[in-house]
């Protein structure tokens, strides 16, 4: 068991990731954060921004170079954490898989590679470093996941919400979707709704959370939506409509840390679940509004 609660946060040099690092540091002096960033320059700038806010965090936050879409980068990041705490067999308390992209100019393959396969890469590399008794993993998902599943056929819904779903089944579904995307684009006849790459990626991430939690019953592994938060991913929605983010109902990044922080340090009551932005359990196959009664698994 680690004496400090050390956490890796990917995609942490801006937006919800940076806000999550800040919230973790604010939560107690026993917390240490690896601020994950693809760019050393952006990572160092983000760390300095935090230290300008509170110089007492100097020894509790370090930049971790990690590109979740690159196998070698993820492996090297895990190795550097292990070497940083050489002699401690399981130096980490938690991992927050925050790094992600929207569709933008990216194709379906890229979106899936970052948003779904990326967390799988990270978990495979960092699981051996997690405390085996109280380790936690938080996958930052989106309400786009349940919204995607809601539009799918009953057969597809059963797969994406199946308590026994496997990573191999999720991989097969993603490959099928990529083949449809490359050829006919006929997602609806295939029972896959509108074929939204982003929604698909988050639905698959939620399914992976189920599989991972089942495979590691001693860990607490959950997914959540941070809510409709103003970030580089969401801001273009407002810009396209000529509106300010606040007019669209977007909230500042710190509001997006409520659910992730609860799943890291609170008592979620289960593992392999999906939570709303209000830190209440939510269904995988339909949208639940913040403030509505929690999902009870029925």
MIKE-410751 format. One record per residue (C-alpha): residue in one letter; x, y, z. Coordinates in Angstrom, 2 decimals. Example, Ala and Ser with C-alpha at 12.3 -4.5 7.8 and 13.67 -1.06 7.14 Angstrom:
residues 2
   residu        px        py        pz
        A     12.30     -4.50      7.80
        S     13.67     -1.06      7.14
***
This chain:
residues 298
   residu        px        py        pz
        X      0.00      0.00      0.00
        X      1.31      3.46     -0.90
        X      1.70      6.08      1.80
        X      0.66      8.87     -0.58
        X     -2.29      8.81     -2.94
        X     -0.42      9.13     -6.24
        X     -2.55      9.61     -9.34
        X     -1.83      9.72    -13.08
        X     -4.10     12.01    -15.10
        X     -3.81     11.83    -18.88
        X     -4.50     14.82    -21.13
        X     -3.92     17.04    -18.12
        X     -2.25     20.15    -19.55
        X     -5.60     21.92    -20.13
        X     -9.36     21.75    -19.72
        X    -10.94     19.11    -17.51
        X     -7.62     17.30    -17.11
        X     -5.86     20.32    -15.66
        X     -8.88     21.13    -13.51
        X     -8.80     17.56    -12.20
        X     -5.13     17.85    -11.28
        X     -5.88     21.10     -9.44
        X     -8.82     19.55     -7.57
        X     -6.76     16.54     -6.53
        X     -4.00     18.77     -5.16
        X     -6.52     20.91     -3.31
        X     -7.98     17.84     -1.64
        X     -5.12     17.01      0.70
        X     -1.39     17.16      1.32
        X     -1.10     13.38      0.91
        X     -1.92     13.59     -2.80
        X      0.62     13.55     -5.62
        X     -0.23     13.94     -9.30
        X      1.49     13.01    -12.54
        X      0.26     15.63    -14.99
        X      0.07     13.72    -18.26
        X      0.78     15.64    -21.44
        X      1.77     14.77    -25.02
        X      3.94     17.90    -25.11
        X      6.68     18.61    -22.59
        X      6.34     22.34    -23.26
        X      2.58     22.41    -22.66
        X      2.94     20.14    -19.67
        X      5.56     22.36    -18.04
        X      3.44     25.46    -18.73
        X      0.43     23.80    -17.08
        X      2.49     22.78    -14.07
        X      3.84     26.31    -13.73
        X      0.31     27.66    -13.89
        X     -0.58     25.49    -10.91
        X      2.52     26.53     -8.98
        X      1.72     30.19     -9.63
        X     -1.57     29.52     -7.88
        X      0.01     27.63     -4.98
        X      3.77     27.23     -4.61
        X      3.21     24.61     -1.88
        X      2.34     22.13     -4.65
        X      5.93     22.19     -5.93
        X      6.76     18.69     -4.67
        X      3.37     17.18     -5.39
        X      2.96     17.55     -9.14
        X      5.22     16.31    -11.95
        X      4.85     16.33    -15.71
        X      4.50     12.90    -17.32
        X      5.08     12.69    -21.06
        X      2.39     10.42    -22.46
        X      0.58     10.13    -25.79
        X     -2.27      7.66    -25.29
        X     -2.40      6.90    -29.02
        X      1.21      5.66    -29.06
        X      2.12      2.27    -27.60
        X      5.76      3.18    -27.02
        X      4.88      6.47    -25.35
        X      2.47      4.79    -22.93
        X      4.95      2.03    -22.11
        X      7.73      4.56    -21.53
        X      5.46      6.65    -19.28
        X      4.63      3.65    -17.11
        X      8.31      2.74    -16.92
        X      9.23      6.27    -15.84
        X      6.66      6.18    -13.02
        X      7.98      2.81    -11.87
        X     11.56      4.14    -11.91
        X     10.49      7.33    -10.13
        X      9.44      5.21     -7.16
        X     12.00      2.44     -7.53
        X     11.62     -0.06     -4.72
        X      7.87      0.39     -4.39
        X      6.15     -2.48     -6.14
        X      2.81     -0.68     -6.52
        X      3.43      3.08     -6.27
        X      0.13      4.31     -7.71
        X     -3.28      4.85     -6.13
        X     -5.19      5.91     -9.21
        X     -5.35      6.53    -12.95
        X     -7.70      9.03    -14.60
        X     -8.11      8.36    -18.32
        X     -9.02     11.88    -19.37
        X     -7.22     12.32    -22.71
        X     -9.67     12.36    -25.59
        X    -10.71     14.06    -28.82
        X    -13.94     15.03    -30.53
        X    -14.62     14.36    -34.18
        X    -13.42     17.70    -35.56
        X    -11.19     16.89    -38.51
        X    -10.35     13.43    -37.13
        X    -11.72     10.30    -38.76
        X    -13.49      7.47    -36.93
        X    -10.33      5.39    -36.65
        X     -8.47      8.22    -34.91
        X    -11.36      8.98    -32.54
        X    -11.63      5.32    -31.51
        X     -7.85      5.00    -31.20
        X     -7.64      7.89    -28.75
        X    -10.93      7.65    -26.86
        X    -11.29      3.87    -26.49
        X     -8.06      2.10    -27.37
        X     -6.09      4.85    -25.60
        X     -7.53      4.07    -22.14
        X     -7.00      0.37    -22.84
        X     -3.32      1.05    -23.59
        X     -2.96      3.10    -20.43
        X     -4.66      0.53    -18.23
        X     -2.61     -2.35    -19.62
        X      0.60     -0.43    -18.91
        X     -0.28      1.05    -15.52
        X     -2.35     -1.72    -13.90
        X      0.76     -3.47    -12.54
        X      1.68     -0.24    -10.72
        X     -1.69      0.19     -9.00
        X     -2.25     -0.62     -5.35
        X     -3.86     -4.09     -5.53
        X     -6.14     -3.47     -2.56
        X     -7.40      0.09     -3.02
        X     -6.35      1.16     -6.51
        X     -8.81      3.12     -8.62
        X     -9.33      3.84    -12.30
        X    -11.63      6.57    -13.59
        X    -12.49      6.65    -17.29
        X    -13.72     10.06    -18.42
        X    -16.58      9.26    -20.75
        X    -19.54     11.29    -21.97
        X    -23.33     11.31    -22.09
        X    -22.77     10.78    -25.82
        X    -22.11      7.13    -24.92
        X    -25.57      6.33    -23.50
        X    -27.15      8.55    -26.16
        X    -25.43      6.44    -28.84
        X    -26.55      3.16    -27.25
        X    -30.14      4.44    -27.03
        X    -30.25      4.68    -30.84
        X    -28.87      1.19    -31.40
        X    -30.77     -2.03    -32.04
        X    -31.65     -4.27    -29.10
        X    -28.86     -6.67    -30.07
        X    -26.23     -3.91    -30.08
        X    -27.59     -2.53    -26.81
        X    -27.25     -5.93    -25.19
        X    -23.60     -6.14    -26.24
        X    -22.70     -2.66    -25.03
        X    -24.37     -3.16    -21.63
        X    -23.57     -6.85    -21.11
        X    -22.00     -7.53    -17.66
        X    -19.91    -10.25    -19.34
        X    -18.71     -8.16    -22.29
        X    -15.07     -8.70    -23.25
        X    -12.46     -6.40    -24.74
        X    -12.26     -8.75    -27.73
        X    -15.98     -8.21    -28.41
        X    -15.53     -4.45    -28.13
        X    -12.58     -4.58    -30.54
        X    -14.65     -6.60    -33.00
        X    -17.47     -4.06    -32.84
        X    -15.09     -1.18    -33.46
        X    -13.56     -2.98    -36.44
        X    -17.03     -3.64    -37.84
        X    -17.89      0.03    -37.49
        X    -14.67      1.06    -39.19
        X    -15.46     -1.27    -42.10
        X    -18.95      0.27    -42.43
        X    -17.42      3.73    -42.26
        X    -14.94      2.88    -45.01
        X    -17.57      1.34    -47.27
        X    -21.30      2.00    -47.21
        X    -21.69      4.26    -44.19
        X    -24.95      2.41    -43.54
        X    -24.89      2.35    -39.75
        X    -28.65      2.44    -39.17
        X    -29.40     -0.83    -41.04
        X    -26.58     -2.42    -39.00
        X    -28.32     -1.44    -35.77
        X    -25.74      1.23    -34.97
        X    -27.85      4.36    -34.97
        X    -26.26      7.37    -36.64
        X    -22.76      5.93    -36.45
        X    -21.42      8.89    -34.46
        X    -17.67      8.23    -34.01
        X    -17.57     10.16    -30.73
        X    -20.69      8.51    -29.30
        X    -19.44      5.09    -30.40
        X    -16.04      5.69    -28.80
        X    -17.61      6.59    -25.46
        X    -20.14      3.73    -25.57
        X    -17.23      1.36    -26.15
        X    -15.25      3.00    -23.33
        X    -18.17      2.41    -20.96
        X    -18.33     -1.22    -22.06
        X    -14.58     -1.56    -21.52
        X    -15.06     -0.20    -18.00
        X    -17.44     -3.10    -17.33
        X    -14.97     -5.67    -18.65
        X    -11.99     -4.19    -16.81
        X    -13.83     -4.02    -13.48
        X    -14.92     -7.64    -13.82
        X    -11.34     -8.74    -14.54
        X     -9.96     -6.80    -11.53
        X    -12.51     -7.20     -8.73
        X    -10.21     -5.82     -6.02
        X     -9.93     -2.46     -7.77
        X    -12.58      0.25     -8.06
        X    -13.02      1.04    -11.75
        X    -15.77      3.33    -13.03
        X    -16.61      5.74    -15.86
        X    -18.33      9.11    -15.75
        X    -19.37     12.09    -17.79
        X    -17.91     15.38    -16.57
        X    -20.95     17.24    -17.93
        X    -21.28     19.87    -20.65
        X    -18.00     21.65    -19.95
        X    -16.32     24.43    -21.90
        X    -13.17     22.91    -23.41
        X    -11.36     22.90    -26.74
        X    -13.59     19.95    -27.63
        X    -16.94     21.68    -26.95
        X    -16.17     25.34    -27.67
        X    -16.56     24.94    -31.47
        X    -20.25     24.06    -30.93
        X    -20.83     27.54    -29.54
        X    -18.62     29.24    -32.11
        X    -20.51     27.64    -35.01
        X    -23.75     29.10    -33.64
        X    -22.26     32.49    -32.89
        X    -22.90     32.11    -29.16
        X    -20.87     32.30    -25.98
        X    -20.25     28.93    -24.25
        X    -22.31     30.07    -21.26
        X    -25.28     30.68    -23.55
        X    -25.05     27.06    -24.66
        X    -25.17     25.87    -21.06
        X    -21.47     25.00    -20.85
        X    -19.89     25.09    -17.42
        X    -16.28     25.92    -16.45
        X    -13.76     23.03    -16.22
        X    -13.76     22.87    -12.40
        X    -17.45     21.91    -12.55
        X    -16.35     18.89    -14.56
        X    -14.29     17.48    -11.69
        X    -17.21     16.59     -9.39
        X    -17.76     13.05    -10.67
        X    -14.08     12.17    -11.31
        X    -13.06     13.27     -7.82
        X    -15.90     11.33     -6.25
        X    -14.92      8.18     -8.14
        X    -11.29      8.64     -7.13
        X    -11.71      9.35     -3.44
        X    -15.37      8.80     -2.54
        X    -17.48      5.70     -2.01
        X    -19.21      4.96     -5.33
        X    -20.71      1.73     -4.01
        X    -19.70     -0.40     -6.95
        X    -17.32     -0.98     -9.83
        X    -17.81     -1.17    -13.57
        X    -20.51      1.50    -13.41
        X    -21.16      4.73    -15.28
        X    -21.89      7.96    -13.41
        X    -23.48     11.26    -14.35
        X    -21.83     14.63    -13.86
        X    -23.59     14.89    -10.48
        X    -21.67     11.80     -9.28
        X    -24.81      9.63     -9.29
        X    -24.94      6.28    -11.04
        X    -26.51      6.49    -14.49
        X    -27.69      3.95    -17.10
        X    -25.56      2.92    -20.06
        X    -28.38      2.90    -22.59
        X    -30.17      6.21    -22.08
        X    -29.53      9.73    -20.86
        X    -30.09     10.60    -17.21
        X    -30.25     14.30    -16.35
        X    -28.25     15.60    -13.37
        X    -30.58     15.76    -10.39
        X    -32.79     12.90    -11.56
        X    -33.05      9.83     -9.29
        X    -29.92      7.63     -9.48
        X    -29.97      4.52    -11.65
        X    -30.40      1.40     -9.52
        X    -29.30     -1.17    -12.06
        X    -32.76     -2.30    -13.11
***
